[in-house]
Amino acid sequence: MRATPLAGPTSIRPCSFTPSPLPCSADVVIVGAGIIGLSIAWRALEVGKSVTIIDPRPASGASFVAGGMLGATAEVTFAEAGRVDRLRTARAEWDPFLDDLSRDQGRALPYVSINTVVAGVHRSDQLEIDHLVKFQRSLNLRVEQLGRNELDALTPGLGRAIRQGFLLCDDAAVDNRLILQTLLDVIQRRDASMVIDVVEHLERRDGQFVITTSSGVITCEHAVIATGAAPALNSSISLPHIHPVAGVILRLKARPSTLQITTTIRAIVNGRSCYLVPRSQGELVLGATSVERGYDLAVKAGEVHQLLDDARVVFPSIDEYEIIDAEVGLRPTTLDHHPIVEDLGEGLIVALGHYRNGFLLAPSTARRVIELLQKP
């Protein structure tokens, strides 16, 4: 749930919100204010629940660092064949989710990219992608082959080593920080309590949940645990084990007259994955390494070098971009990389382990949690 920003005047400001004092009680207490917790809070408020959200650093961590990709096709690998329907359904829920959020906020929230291109740099990379695409098509996912001329029309400036690619017709991307800020805005406008605190203990007592924080105690009918990759809560109730997988992400900005990207690019370079996701005003998100190293949040020079070295092969104009942010996000991961969204009993709901797909799965996870909250 934490990230380490690059120090200096160009660092991007965190999301803004107004902290609340800890109330005595609420219908629902949500522990964790990343994309999952905030989406659940918004939908719970819509159905008339009183909501308190507790987090020491709301809208931070992996959600704040994320690329915001909605990779319903890209994330379907050979190991994920059993999840294809879930990912496809999750992607379909983003259009109404974005429409509803735009309506609540009073302004349109567009996708930052509605096209995703996948390409390999070297022959072995291309063969790996060809093999995966054949598998994805066997699952009736929409993938179109693109020759170099078609790639140039869609994504000008790709490196000359890239001869062909594929368009993932149903994948898109959102501006993660804009979505987080919007959720914070609409949640607070609906009078949810945003408490900046650490949960010290959770227990079930006398037919309700008792949550102890460093500043006091709150009781609730339902408790929702959406703590991302944060260490497990101290609880008398057994909770699922989640471990962090670190990833370095860079944010860059185009210099005047520099070629800009408007399409999400997912590439394989010498067997390593690399993605470039556009943002407004010429900004670009570059990721992502994937390393299991516990809660180490250091931005290491070698990882930054690897990302930039791979990216400049894919999109040479990145050499002219300015680095404005370098961060480590901790992806919350289960042992089988499948998220856990379920009621553990008596109203204790967990929404954990979304790994690389927190943004993609947020609307469907929020819907599922609301169904659990409303069960008789």
C-alpha angles and dihedrals in degrees: 000000000000136000134187113227123208105259119238143073094294096060113121115249118246122246116282129231141148114256118228131209115251109269121216095242146356138181090242131019115195116198107205131038105209123116091290097048094043093048090051091048092052094049092045090054089051091060092050103263122144106236136199120185119199122195133137090222113019119206093011135108123046093351092056092046098043127118090228093227119164095206102175089152102026092056093053102100128159090273092051101053091115091058099052095104092048093050093045091050091047091054091049090055093059096076095058091038091055092044092051093046091048090051092049092048094043097234137076118268107200130194110257089218131016094180129067122189124196119200141163124219104204130037093259090049091051092049090051091053093045090053093049094045091053088054093047091051090051086062090053094252114153111248123157125197117234127200122212094269091052091047091052091052093050101034112019116199102036115154115271092240089071108088102168142001145173134254114224097211099198101040123100142158137231132201099260096201093048090051092048093049092047092051090050090050097049093041093054092043087057089055101252115157115243106198120192101211147106121254108232100180142003125197142155113242133166094348097311141075119260115203118191119201132177089264103040149304132294128188126207144171093229130027120196119197111206100151099143112208095341117128115274118280120252099251141155085221120075112246129193118270114250125182130192127246111195125223130180116221126186127202117206137178129214117245119228112294092009117137112258132210121232098169127068110246122202111185141173115220117183089337094309123116120235130175134191117195122186125231132186123284094027098301122144134196115216123192173221144001118167118210132157103221105134117240097337105139098181117133100225123208094227093056092049090048091051093051094048094043092054094041095053090056089053096040113012094190089072086085087076095050123105118235108231103166140017120185145160118229124195112221112211108234138184123207092262094034090242118126122243115224110164148115109259090197140290093030102310105134126186125201102180145138103039091153111182095353106064094124095040092051099038098095094045092044091050091049092050093049091051089052089053092047091053097046111120 
